[in-house]
Amino acid sequence: MTDALNPWTEEADIVIVGFGAAGACAALEAHENGADVLVLDRFHGGGTTSKSGGVYYAGGGTQIQKDAQVTDTVDDMYAYLKEETKGIVKDETLRRFCEQSVANTEWLTGHGVPFEGSLCPVKTSYPSDKYYLYYSGNESFPPYSNVAKPAPRGHRAKAKGLPGAAFYEPLRQSAERAGVRVSYESKVTELITDAEGRVIGVAYIALPQGSAHAQLHEKLNQRAYNLKNYMPGKSKQLWKQCDKILQEHGVVQRVRAKKGVILAAGGFIYNREMVKEHAPAYRKGMPLGTWGDQGEGIRLGMSVGGDVAHMSHISAWRFINPPAAWATGFVVNKAGERYVNERLYGAAIGEAMVEHQDGRAYLVIDRAMFKKARSQVLWGRAHWFQAAPALLNMYLNAKKGRTIEEAAKAARLPADAVRKTFDAYNAQAQSGADDPFGKDKENIVALTKPPFYIMDVSIDSQRFPCPTLTLGGLRVNEETGAVKNHNDQDIPGLYAAGRNAAGICTQQYVSGLSIADCVFSGRRAGRSATQ
């Protein structure tokens, strides 16, 4: 609560905490609704979105789908996502998400986000630079294909490699051109409320914009991100140095938010204590995101009575395609038993692995599959970040044997059980029988060419790290994005978006669905806060 001893240093209609995809969309929407907007970002904007694959899940007949001669309807998109989301949001919220998909895509292109209707002809976890529209989820597999006509809805921003920046930067530039004020290297430390509990502003600590300390902070943050997958210890040291610079040289500010505060500061996967508290089974996975994913926005909301939902929901990405040949083999648990359709989207495989198999997974292939997989990653169109792990695992993480029993013993799996699964899988391949896990017959291939290989692809695999990200967050009013308290009442003046809020993708991750939810929930919060 402000007073004469702690006066406001500035004010805005809307204050947004975090300048990733959700924050940028909220800022643009609020500005388009006539608000004076101030965005505060702990680092230099972009969040996890700018470092991502830049995939946006959209359907119902987008122009990009039409360019690719793809037919899709809102009803099919809704029916598919209803199967994936399993009631995590109200039916009317999911329907609204699908109905707004075409308009939201047009809104993004209007702000300069580049898409292209080049359709990938094969199922893959992520297409090559030749393709920018693909099946990014489980649309073509039962039971999903039983309830909705499959359609490719993964709209990849057009740029080489991982084009997260190509998705995000146009939004940032559009917001800054429009007059949205942005303060980088600015960490929000407190939500300020009035006597009635309404959120009326924030306190934050900021490095002077453009100062030597701000430039050093940005440089160290970028270096830390570049090292995080290769030297995580060094990366953590650099990020802590960033925190120290901010603490020692930052200036405390208090900004009044005349209409509302929107929390859009990302998830909490880099807060390992929060992960351990809410989802300990996922603690062994590799965090996917940035150091900004500390759960600060969620904790700010909780500090004023905000309720949280589904904090145990974390997505573990166990992709085994590409190379496509891997997915023609089979995956077993530590008991040597098969338990999943190997062709499913990586998050679905990861969920089955962590939630039902104690995080264990072992991929079994034969020599023919090994050679085909090697050819696919060496001479195909796989990205380096797909090819390198595949080769590393085939040559350094594969236990092999002249018989399946020898391979099983080398992998420390029960040989008799693996043999039983091996024989059953081969018999199924030869007979053409329906797969109990719904795998298509074309990809059930008999393993007949020794030697046989078994790779440990468990959540804690040292050779094949399993990326993880958080999906739960603050519980919100699904009409407005207002944060709910424990009594199911809206906290006046406070909204949440993106991974600060439980939303469309909280039950199950599908590539592009998190960014799509950032757009949907960000615009919702920006619009509601100005009314």
C-alpha positions as CSV (number, residue, x, y, z in Angstrom):
1,M,0.0,0.0,0.0
2,T,1.5,3.3,-1.0
3,D,2.1,6.2,1.4
4,A,4.0,9.5,1.7
5,L,7.1,7.6,2.7
6,N,7.0,5.3,-0.3
7,P,5.7,7.4,-3.2
8,W,5.2,6.2,-6.7
9,T,8.1,6.8,-9.0
10,E,6.0,6.3,-12.2
11,E,2.7,5.1,-13.4
12,A,1.0,3.4,-16.3
13,D,-2.5,2.1,-17.1
14,I,-1.2,-1.5,-17.4
15,V,2.0,-2.9,-16.0
16,I,3.1,-6.3,-17.4
17,V,5.6,-8.5,-15.7
18,G,7.6,-10.4,-18.4
19,F,8.2,-9.7,-22.0
20,G,8.1,-13.1,-23.7
21,A,5.3,-14.1,-26.1
22,A,2.5,-13.8,-23.6
23,G,3.7,-10.4,-22.3
24,A,4.2,-9.0,-25.8
25,C,0.7,-10.1,-26.9
26,A,-0.8,-8.7,-23.7
27,A,1.1,-5.4,-24.3
28,L,0.0,-5.1,-27.9
29,E,-3.7,-5.9,-27.1
30,A,-3.8,-3.5,-24.2
31,H,-2.2,-0.8,-26.3
32,E,-4.6,-1.4,-29.1
33,N,-7.4,-0.9,-26.6
34,G,-6.0,2.5,-25.7
35,A,-3.9,1.8,-22.6
36,D,-0.6,3.3,-21.6
37,V,1.5,0.1,-21.1
38,L,4.8,-0.5,-19.2
39,V,6.5,-3.9,-19.5
40,L,9.1,-5.0,-17.0
41,D,11.5,-7.8,-17.9
42,R,14.1,-9.4,-15.7
43,F,16.5,-10.0,-18.6
44,H,16.2,-8.5,-22.1
45,G,12.9,-9.9,-23.3
46,G,12.0,-12.9,-25.4
47,G,11.7,-15.4,-22.6
48,T,11.6,-19.1,-23.6
49,T,9.6,-18.4,-26.8
50,S,12.5,-16.6,-28.4
51,K,14.8,-19.6,-27.8
52,S,12.2,-22.1,-28.9
53,G,11.3,-23.9,-32.2
54,G,8.9,-21.1,-33.0
55,V,5.9,-23.4,-33.5
56,Y,2.4,-22.0,-33.2
57,Y,-0.5,-24.4,-33.0
58,A,-3.4,-23.1,-35.1
59,G,-6.2,-24.5,-37.2
60,G,-9.8,-24.2,-38.3
61,G,-8.8,-23.1,-41.7
62,T,-5.9,-20.6,-41.4
63,Q,-4.6,-19.0,-44.6
64,I,-1.4,-21.0,-44.1
65,Q,-3.4,-24.3,-44.2
66,K,-5.3,-23.1,-47.2
67,D,-2.0,-22.2,-49.0
68,A,-0.9,-25.9,-48.3
69,Q,-4.3,-27.1,-49.6
70,V,-5.2,-28.5,-46.2
71,T,-8.8,-28.6,-45.2
72,D,-9.5,-28.1,-41.5
73,T,-12.5,-27.0,-39.4
74,V,-13.0,-25.5,-36.0
75,D,-15.0,-28.6,-35.0
76,D,-12.2,-31.0,-35.9
77,M,-9.6,-28.8,-34.1
78,Y,-11.9,-28.7,-31.0
79,A,-12.6,-32.5,-31.1
80,Y,-8.9,-33.3,-31.3
81,L,-7.8,-30.9,-28.6
82,K,-10.7,-32.0,-26.3
83,E,-9.1,-35.5,-26.4
84,E,-5.7,-34.0,-25.6
85,T,-6.7,-31.5,-22.9
86,K,-9.1,-33.9,-21.1
87,G,-11.2,-31.1,-19.5
88,I,-8.2,-29.1,-18.1
89,V,-10.2,-26.0,-19.2
90,K,-14.0,-25.6,-19.7
91,D,-15.4,-26.8,-23.0
92,E,-16.5,-23.2,-23.8
93,T,-12.9,-22.0,-23.2
94,L,-11.4,-24.6,-25.5
95,R,-14.1,-23.9,-28.1
96,R,-13.3,-20.1,-27.9
97,F,-9.6,-20.9,-28.3
98,C,-10.3,-22.9,-31.5
99,E,-12.8,-20.3,-32.9
100,Q,-10.3,-17.5,-32.4
101,S,-7.4,-19.5,-34.0
102,V,-7.8,-18.1,-37.5
103,A,-8.2,-14.5,-36.3
104,N,-5.2,-14.8,-33.9
105,T,-3.1,-16.1,-36.7
106,E,-4.1,-13.2,-38.9
107,W,-3.3,-10.9,-36.0
108,L,0.2,-12.4,-35.7
109,T,0.9,-12.0,-39.4
110,G,-0.4,-8.5,-39.2
111,H,2.3,-7.8,-36.6
112,G,4.9,-9.3,-38.9
113,V,5.2,-12.9,-37.7
114,P,6.2,-15.0,-40.8
115,F,4.5,-18.3,-41.7
116,E,4.5,-20.4,-44.8
117,G,2.3,-23.2,-46.2
118,S,5.0,-25.7,-47.1
119,L,3.6,-29.0,-45.8
120,C,5.9,-31.6,-44.4
121,P,5.1,-35.0,-46.0
122,V,6.2,-37.2,-43.1
123,K,5.5,-37.4,-39.4
124,T,8.4,-35.9,-37.4
125,S,9.0,-34.2,-34.1
126,Y,10.3,-31.2,-36.0
127,P,10.6,-30.6,-39.7
128,S,13.6,-29.6,-41.7
129,D,14.1,-26.0,-43.0
130,K,12.2,-27.1,-46.2
131,Y,8.9,-27.3,-44.4
132,Y,6.9,-24.9,-42.2
133,L,3.5,-26.6,-41.7
134,Y,3.4,-30.1,-40.1
135,Y,1.6,-32.5,-37.8
136,S,2.9,-31.3,-34.5
137,G,0.8,-33.5,-32.3
138,N,-1.0,-36.9,-32.2
139,E,-3.6,-35.9,-34.8
140,S,-3.1,-38.9,-37.1
141,F,-3.0,-41.6,-34.4
142,P,-5.8,-43.4,-32.5
143,P,-7.7,-42.5,-30.4
144,Y,-7.3,-39.0,-31.7
145,S,-7.9,-39.8,-35.3
146,N,-11.1,-41.7,-34.2
147,V,-12.7,-38.5,-33.0
148,A,-11.5,-35.8,-35.5
149,K,-10.3,-35.7,-39.0
150,P,-6.5,-35.2,-38.8
151,A,-5.0,-32.0,-40.0
152,P,-1.5,-30.4,-39.7
153,R,-1.7,-27.5,-37.3
154,G,2.0,-26.9,-36.4
155,H,2.7,-23.4,-37.9
156,R,6.5,-23.0,-37.7
157,A,7.8,-19.4,-38.0
158,K,9.7,-19.1,-41.3
159,A,13.4,-19.0,-40.5
160,K,16.2,-21.6,-40.4
161,G,16.9,-23.8,-37.5
162,L,15.0,-23.0,-34.3
163,P,13.1,-19.8,-35.3
164,G,11.7,-18.8,-32.0
165,A,13.3,-15.4,-32.5
166,A,11.5,-15.1,-35.8
167,F,8.2,-15.5,-34.0
168,Y,9.0,-13.2,-31.1
169,E,11.0,-10.3,-32.5
170,P,8.2,-9.0,-34.8
171,L,6.0,-8.8,-31.7
172,R,8.6,-7.0,-29.7
173,Q,9.3,-4.6,-32.5
174,S,5.6,-4.0,-33.2
175,A,5.1,-3.2,-29.5
176,E,8.0,-0.8,-29.2
177,R,6.9,1.0,-32.5
178,A,3.5,1.4,-31.0
179,G,4.8,3.2,-28.0
180,V,4.7,0.4,-25.4
181,R,7.3,1.3,-22.8
182,V,9.7,-1.5,-21.9
183,S,12.2,-1.6,-19.0
184,Y,14.8,-4.4,-19.4
185,E,17.0,-5.8,-16.6
186,S,14.1,-5.0,-14.3
187,K,13.1,-7.6,-11.7
188,V,9.7,-7.2,-10.0
189,T,9.9,-7.9,-6.3
190,E,6.5,-7.1,-4.9
191,L,2.9,-6.6,-5.8
192,I,1.4,-3.6,-4.1
193,T,-2.3,-3.7,-3.0
194,D,-4.6,-1.2,-1.5
195,A,-6.7,-1.6,1.7
196,E,-9.4,-3.6,-0.1
197,G,-6.8,-6.0,-1.6
198,R,-6.8,-4.6,-5.1
199,V,-3.5,-4.8,-6.9
200,I,-2.5,-1.2,-7.7
201,G,1.1,-1.5,-8.7
202,V,4.5,-3.2,-8.3
203,A,7.9,-2.6,-6.8
204,Y,10.9,-3.6,-8.9
205,I,14.6,-3.2,-9.0
206,A,16.2,-2.1,-12.3
207,L,19.6,-1.4,-13.8
208,P,19.7,2.0,-15.5
209,Q,18.8,1.4,-19.1
210,G,21.9,1.3,-21.4
211,S,24.3,1.5,-18.5
212,A,27.5,-0.5,-18.4
213,H,26.0,-2.8,-15.7
214,A,22.9,-3.4,-17.9
215,Q,25.1,-4.2,-20.9
216,L,27.2,-6.6,-18.8
217,H,24.0,-8.2,-17.4
218,E,22.7,-8.8,-20.9
219,K,26.0,-10.2,-22.1
220,L,26.4,-12.6,-19.2
221,N,22.8,-13.8,-19.6
222,Q,23.3,-14.6,-23.2
223,R,26.6,-16.5,-22.5
224,A,24.9,-18.5,-19.7
225,Y,22.1,-19.5,-22.1
226,N,24.5,-20.6,-24.8
227,L,26.4,-22.8,-22.2
228,K,23.4,-24.3,-20.4
229,N,23.2,-27.6,-22.2
230,Y,26.9,-28.2,-22.3
231,M,28.3,-26.6,-19.1
232,P,25.2,-26.3,-16.8
233,G,27.4,-25.6,-13.7
234,K,29.2,-22.7,-15.4
235,S,25.9,-21.5,-16.8
236,K,24.4,-21.3,-13.4
237,Q,27.4,-19.4,-12.1
238,L,26.9,-16.8,-14.8
239,W,23.2,-16.4,-14.1
240,K,23.9,-16.0,-10.4
241,Q,26.4,-13.3,-11.3
242,C,23.6,-11.6,-13.2
243,D,21.5,-11.7,-10.1
244,K,24.3,-10.2,-8.1
245,I,24.8,-7.3,-10.5
246,L,21.1,-6.5,-10.4
247,Q,21.0,-6.7,-6.6
248,E,24.1,-4.5,-6.1
249,H,23.6,-1.9,-8.8
250,G,19.8,-1.9,-9.3
251,V,17.6,1.0,-8.3
252,V,14.3,0.3,-6.5
253,Q,11.2,1.7,-8.3
254,R,7.5,1.7,-7.5
255,V,5.1,2.0,-10.4
256,R,1.4,2.6,-10.1
257,A,-0.9,0.5,-12.3
258,K,-4.0,2.5,-12.8
259,K,-6.0,-0.4,-14.4
260,G,-4.2,-3.6,-13.7
261,V,-1.1,-5.8,-13.5
262,I,-0.5,-8.8,-15.8
263,L,1.8,-11.5,-14.8
264,A,3.5,-13.1,-17.8
265,A,6.9,-14.2,-16.5
266,G,7.1,-17.8,-17.6
267,G,7.1,-21.2,-15.9
268,F,9.2,-22.5,-13.0
269,I,11.4,-25.3,-14.5
270,Y,14.6,-23.6,-13.5
271,N,13.5,-23.3,-9.9
272,R,14.6,-26.9,-9.0
273,E,13.2,-26.6,-5.5
274,M,9.7,-25.9,-6.8
275,V,10.0,-28.8,-9.3
276,K,11.1,-31.0,-6.4
277,E,8.1,-29.9,-4.3
278,H,5.4,-30.2,-7.0
279,A,6.7,-32.8,-9.4
280,P,9.6,-34.8,-7.9
281,A,9.4,-37.5,-10.6
282,Y,10.5,-34.9,-13.2
283,R,13.4,-33.6,-11.2
284,K,15.9,-35.8,-13.1
285,G,14.9,-34.3,-16.5
286,M,16.7,-31.5,-18.3
287,P,15.2,-28.1,-17.7
288,L,14.0,-26.5,-21.0
289,G,13.7,-22.7,-20.9
290,T,15.7,-19.8,-19.5
291,W,16.9,-18.7,-16.1
292,G,13.9,-16.4,-16.0
293,D,11.7,-19.5,-15.6
294,Q,12.0,-19.3,-11.8
295,G,8.3,-19.2,-11.0
296,E,8.6,-15.6,-9.9
297,G,5.3,-14.5,-11.5
298,I,3.5,-17.4,-9.9
299,R,4.9,-16.6,-6.5
300,L,4.0,-13.0,-6.9
301,G,0.4,-14.0,-7.6
302,M,0.5,-16.3,-4.6
303,S,1.8,-13.5,-2.4
304,V,-1.5,-11.6,-2.7
305,G,-3.7,-14.7,-2.3
306,G,-3.6,-16.2,-5.8
307,D,-4.5,-19.9,-6.0
308,V,-2.5,-22.3,-8.1
309,A,-3.6,-25.3,-10.2
310,H,-2.0,-28.4,-11.7
311,M,1.5,-27.5,-10.5
312,S,2.5,-31.2,-10.8
313,H,1.9,-31.1,-14.6
314,I,5.3,-31.1,-16.3
315,S,5.9,-32.1,-19.9
316,A,8.8,-34.5,-20.6
317,W,9.9,-34.7,-24.2
318,R,11.0,-38.2,-25.1
319,F,11.3,-37.9,-28.9
320,I,12.5,-40.9,-30.8
321,N,11.6,-39.6,-34.3
322,P,13.8,-38.5,-36.1
323,P,15.3,-40.8,-37.0
324,A,12.1,-42.4,-38.2
325,A,13.7,-45.8,-38.2
326,W,13.9,-45.8,-34.4
327,A,10.2,-45.6,-34.1
328,T,9.8,-48.9,-36.0
329,G,11.5,-50.6,-33.1
330,F,9.9,-50.9,-29.7
331,V,10.3,-49.3,-26.2
332,V,10.2,-51.4,-23.0
333,N,10.2,-50.6,-19.3
334,K,12.6,-51.9,-16.7
335,A,10.6,-55.1,-16.6
336,G,11.2,-55.7,-20.3
337,E,7.6,-55.0,-21.2
338,R,6.4,-52.8,-24.0
339,Y,4.0,-50.0,-22.9
340,V,3.5,-47.2,-25.5
341,N,3.0,-46.4,-29.1
342,E,6.5,-45.5,-30.2
343,R,5.1,-43.2,-33.0
344,L,3.3,-40.9,-30.6
345,Y,4.3,-37.3,-30.0
346,G,7.3,-37.1,-27.6
347,A,5.4,-35.5,-24.8
348,A,2.9,-38.4,-24.8
349,I,5.7,-40.9,-24.7
350,G,7.3,-38.9,-21.9
351,E,4.1,-38.8,-19.9
352,A,3.7,-42.6,-20.2
353,M,7.4,-43.1,-19.2
354,V,7.3,-40.8,-16.1
355,E,3.8,-41.2,-14.8
356,H,3.5,-45.0,-15.2
357,Q,6.9,-46.5,-15.6
358,D,9.1,-44.7,-13.0
359,G,10.8,-42.7,-15.7
360,R,12.3,-45.8,-17.4
361,A,12.4,-46.4,-21.1
362,Y,14.7,-48.6,-23.3
363,L,14.6,-48.5,-27.1
364,V,15.2,-51.8,-28.9
365,I,16.2,-51.9,-32.6
366,D,18.2,-54.3,-34.9
367,R,21.1,-53.8,-37.3
368,A,18.8,-52.9,-40.2
369,M,17.1,-50.2,-38.2
370,F,20.5,-49.0,-36.9
371,K,21.8,-48.6,-40.5
372,K,18.6,-46.9,-41.8
373,A,18.6,-44.5,-38.8
374,R,22.2,-43.6,-39.4
375,S,21.4,-42.9,-43.1
376,Q,18.4,-40.8,-42.2
377,V,20.3,-38.5,-39.9
378,L,23.5,-38.3,-42.1
379,W,21.9,-37.9,-45.5
380,G,18.4,-36.8,-44.7
381,R,17.2,-33.4,-43.7
382,A,17.5,-33.7,-39.9
383,H,18.7,-30.6,-38.0
384,W,22.0,-30.9,-36.2
385,F,20.2,-30.9,-32.9
386,Q,18.3,-34.0,-34.0
387,A,21.2,-35.7,-35.9
388,A,23.9,-35.2,-33.2
389,P,22.0,-36.9,-30.3
390,A,20.9,-39.8,-32.6
391,L,24.4,-40.6,-33.6
392,L,25.8,-40.1,-30.1
393,N,23.2,-42.6,-28.7
394,M,23.7,-45.2,-31.5
395,Y,27.4,-45.3,-31.0
396,L,27.9,-44.4,-27.3
397,N,24.6,-45.4,-25.6
398,A,23.6,-48.6,-27.3
399,K,24.2,-51.9,-25.7
400,K,24.4,-54.7,-28.3
401,G,24.4,-58.4,-28.6
402,R,24.3,-61.1,-31.2
403,T,21.1,-62.3,-29.6
404,I,18.3,-60.3,-28.0
405,E,19.2,-61.9,-24.7
406,E,22.8,-60.7,-24.9
407,A,21.7,-57.2,-25.6
408,A,19.2,-57.3,-22.7
409,K,21.8,-58.5,-20.3
410,A,24.2,-55.8,-21.5
411,A,21.4,-53.2,-20.8
412,R,20.7,-54.8,-17.4
413,L,17.2,-55.8,-18.3
414,P,15.5,-59.2,-17.7
415,A,16.5,-61.3,-20.7
416,D,13.5,-63.6,-20.6
417,A,11.0,-60.8,-20.4
418,V,12.7,-58.9,-23.3
419,R,12.8,-62.0,-25.3
420,K,9.0,-62.5,-24.8
421,T,8.3,-58.9,-25.9
422,F,10.7,-59.3,-28.8
423,D,8.9,-62.5,-30.0
424,A,5.5,-60.9,-29.6
425,Y,6.5,-57.8,-31.5
426,N,8.0,-59.8,-34.4
427,A,4.9,-62.1,-34.5
428,Q,2.7,-59.0,-34.7
429,A,4.8,-57.5,-37.5
430,Q,4.6,-60.7,-39.5
431,S,0.9,-61.3,-38.9
432,G,-0.3,-57.7,-39.4
433,A,-2.3,-57.9,-36.3
434,D,-3.7,-54.7,-34.7
435,D,-1.3,-53.1,-32.2
436,P,-2.6,-53.0,-28.6
437,F,-1.0,-49.5,-28.2
438,G,-2.5,-48.2,-31.5
439,K,0.7,-48.1,-33.6
440,D,0.2,-48.1,-37.3
441,K,1.0,-51.4,-39.0
442,E,3.4,-49.8,-41.5
443,N,5.7,-48.9,-38.6
444,I,5.6,-52.3,-36.8
445,V,8.7,-53.9,-38.3
446,A,10.2,-57.2,-37.3
447,L,13.6,-57.2,-35.8
448,T,15.5,-59.9,-37.6
449,K,19.0,-58.6,-38.3
450,P,21.5,-59.1,-35.6
451,P,23.2,-57.6,-33.7
452,F,20.4,-56.1,-31.6
453,Y,20.7,-52.8,-29.8
454,I,19.1,-51.4,-26.7
455,M,19.4,-47.7,-25.8
456,D,18.6,-46.3,-22.4
457,V,16.3,-43.4,-23.2
458,S,14.9,-42.9,-19.6
459,I,14.3,-39.5,-18.1
460,D,17.7,-39.5,-16.5
461,S,19.7,-40.8,-19.5
462,Q,23.1,-39.1,-19.5
463,R,23.5,-39.6,-23.2
464,F,20.0,-38.7,-24.2
465,P,18.8,-35.8,-22.0
466,C,15.0,-35.5,-21.7
467,P,13.9,-31.9,-21.9
468,T,11.2,-30.9,-19.4
469,L,9.0,-27.8,-18.9
470,T,6.3,-26.8,-16.4
471,L,2.6,-26.4,-17.4
472,G,0.8,-25.5,-14.2
473,G,0.4,-22.1,-12.7
474,L,-2.0,-19.6,-11.3
475,R,-5.7,-20.4,-11.5
476,V,-7.5,-17.8,-13.6
477,N,-11.0,-16.7,-14.6
478,E,-11.2,-18.4,-18.0
479,E,-13.3,-15.5,-19.4
480,T,-11.0,-12.7,-18.4
481,G,-7.6,-14.1,-17.3
482,A,-8.1,-12.5,-13.8
483,V,-6.2,-14.4,-11.1
484,K,-8.5,-16.4,-8.7
485,N,-8.0,-16.6,-5.0
486,H,-8.6,-19.6,-2.8
487,N,-12.3,-18.7,-2.4
488,D,-12.7,-18.7,-6.2
489,Q,-13.0,-15.0,-6.4
490,D,-11.1,-12.7,-8.8
491,I,-8.3,-10.7,-7.3
492,P,-9.1,-7.2,-8.5
493,G,-6.4,-5.7,-10.7
494,L,-4.4,-8.9,-11.2
495,Y,-4.2,-11.0,-14.4
496,A,-2.0,-13.9,-15.6
497,A,-1.1,-15.3,-19.0
498,G,1.2,-17.8,-20.6
499,R,3.0,-20.2,-18.3
500,N,2.2,-18.1,-15.3
501,A,-1.3,-19.4,-15.6
502,A,-2.9,-22.8,-15.9
503,G,-4.3,-22.9,-19.5
504,I,-5.0,-24.8,-22.7
505,C,-1.8,-26.8,-22.7
506,T,-1.6,-27.6,-19.0
507,Q,-2.9,-31.2,-19.3
508,Q,-0.7,-32.3,-22.2
509,Y,1.9,-30.5,-24.3
510,V,1.7,-30.6,-28.1
511,S,4.2,-28.6,-30.1
512,G,3.0,-25.1,-30.6
513,L,0.2,-25.3,-28.0
514,S,2.1,-23.4,-25.4
515,I,2.9,-20.5,-27.7
516,A,-0.7,-20.5,-29.0
517,D,-1.9,-20.3,-25.4
518,C,0.5,-17.4,-24.8
519,V,-1.2,-15.6,-27.7
520,F,-4.7,-16.5,-26.6
521,S,-4.2,-15.8,-22.9
522,G,-2.0,-12.8,-23.4
523,R,-4.5,-11.1,-25.6
524,R,-7.3,-12.1,-23.2
525,A,-5.5,-10.5,-20.3
526,G,-4.5,-7.4,-22.2
527,R,-8.1,-6.9,-23.4
528,S,-9.7,-7.5,-20.0
529,A,-7.3,-5.4,-18.0
530,T,-8.2,-2.3,-20.0
531,Q,-12.0,-2.7,-19.6
